[in-house]
Amino acid sequence: MLENIRIILVNTSHPGNIGATARAMKNMGLSRLYLVDPVDHPTYEAYSRAAGADDVLGDAVVTETLAEALQGCSWVAGTSARLRTVKWPMFDPRECAATSMAQAASGEVAIVFGRERTGLTNEEMELCKALVHIPTNPEYSSLNVAAAVQVLCYEVRMAFLASSEDRPLKTKTAKEDMPATTDQMEGMYEHLYQAMEDIKFFGTSNPDVIMRRLKGLFNRAQTTKREVAILRGIFSAAQGKKSARTPKD
Ligand code: SAH
């Protein structure tokens, strides 16, 4: 899906920013770089700043106009350091990434970055469906263009990982660490109730109200099978009984 997302730099002055953009993209798994009328390209400086992302830089498509670079795109986001008139739907990078991923499932997507000094023109913004602003310090809102590319590409990657099966952070969950089933939870509540009675916890308070509150707490916690076993061990101990089994943890 990431291959359907292109990053477009418009009329970039500093070759270093082009190289740093290639690097930022490759770090996040993006590869399709478009350069609209770059002031100086290709350069040694860009390759030096690309730091190994030479493939992304070497494959960059150079065009004369933004319209050419956008050919084939069905969704386009323009980034801006300034909040412009409310002509465009305003997105933050996370919203932009979510929409980009959704749109990339069925078409081509572009995220466009402007000139170092003056950003994108209004005519260029007219070609975009949304305006993306990184919520920076309003008194000092303009990021270096390659840093802005990094922020957007990171959000795209996070959206991609969240939607992909092979998320590296996701390890296979052990059976005991799966959420406890309803009947396991009910068994635990019954045991908890008994234990509270045995230790004379309720006193004058209403057991139903206390149980309802505790159930609310456990529901929010997404209790696992292993945790239910630990809790039941504790209840048994409180009741002065030997735990039926020692939970392994
Ligand atoms: N004075 C220019 C600054 C351009 S910064 C202006 O006001 O537009 C160069 C490019 O980096 C911008 O065109 C945009 O693509 C990106 N950029 C910088 N800061 C940004 C921010 N806070 N949010 C979104 N994009 C930003």
Residues whose N, C-alpha, C, O or C-beta is under 5 A from the ligand:
A	BS01	SAH	T79 S80 A81 R82 V112 F113 G114 R115 E116 R117 T118 G119 L120 V132 H133 I134 T136 S141 S142 L143 N144 V145 A148
